[in-house]
Amino acid sequence: MAEAMRHNRELVNDSREQAVRETVERIYREESRRIFATLIRLVGDFDLAEEAMHEAFAAAVERWPVDGIPEKPFAWLVSTGRFKAIDTIRRMARFESDPERVALATVPAKADETIDEEQFRDDQLRLIFTCCHPSLPATTRVAMTLREMCGLTTEEVARAFLTSPATIAQRIVRGKAKLRDERIAYQVPSRDELPTRLDSVLSVIYLVFNEGYSARSGDSVVRHDLSSEAIRLGRVLMDLLPDGEVAGLLALMLLHDSRRRARIDAAGDLVLLEDQERTLWDRPTIDEGLRLVERAFASGEVGAYTLQAAISGAHATARDVRDTDWGRIVALYDLLLRAEPSPVAELNRAVAIAMRDTPEAGLRLIDGILERGELASYHLAHAARADLLRRLGRSAAAKVAYEQALAMSTLEPERRYLEKRLRELG
């Protein structure tokens, strides 16, 4: 009987430990970046905050099965992490020269940190704006955002951008050193600074999304982990800062991502928009994106991301390529070019004009862009030109243009598509 009771107690303990472990893992998965952001504010150091956060979660795995899950698990983790960081600073105090760090080591530990939801929100905003500070190089901003805000490992960031972990680590180290040496404040920008600083944040998020949605090189067209992280980050930013252009960017990412399943076939080859099976498009995601477009326009602050989202929405609501409102798309590109001129947007407008009017009209515009030399090394410009030449029956010229695009393309599915078009031309 005693043996059976002991066995039952062990089973109950094992079950309790498993339940606690699952709770800790869920909190880590869903909330660790929020806790990390708050610890950075409290201890003033990225690396120390991350080490302290991991020690706090390890302590939770050890203590919660015995003591029970705290009433406020987030506050417990933050408080424990802060204690761990202070202990580390005290151990290193004789080597420490930063007066702020030395002062932190003398702060008496509190039994319970008072941290409300609003503080968590502010700390997340601080972390986003710090990782995307415009004084950092663009590559460093992306690397730091993925590493510190999204929680990807250095190895995962390196794989995403087809570079070495050492290169990514160096970028992050240099970025943190710049933040420290220039004493860049860990804070949300003032209202006067917000427009320029927000542009940097949105740019980084969209760069991450684009690398996931349409990879620049490698064997796969899409990298779902990156595009999903960018959308998650867009949702976080939308919740923290419901600006019109934030809504526009989130809408743009959702509308693009809604076509994910239709963009590649079973063999992993690229399927162009006009050939996609539209029943595979994710209608709930499209509906959410369209609602965000309306919200962004209603804000009265219509920027480049909102206009691009509206263009994507025009495609998303068409039953097929013939049903597409090309006139509306051209008009939206006209507005986009006034808001944010770029040769790529000009190229896309030329393609839309070819669809609205004639291939000749679009071809004349593309030739004019290429003659200026701005997109001479952009493979998609040559691919678009080749496609219009093919439609006009000018096979020899189309073949030359496809070969130019192929020579510049580094993404295997795109290369296979271009090679297929060349074979069709004989």
Order of alpha helices (4+ residues) and beta strands (2+ residues): alpha-alpha-alpha-alpha-alpha-alpha-alpha-alpha-alpha-alpha-alpha-alpha-alpha-alpha-alpha-alpha-alpha-alpha-alpha
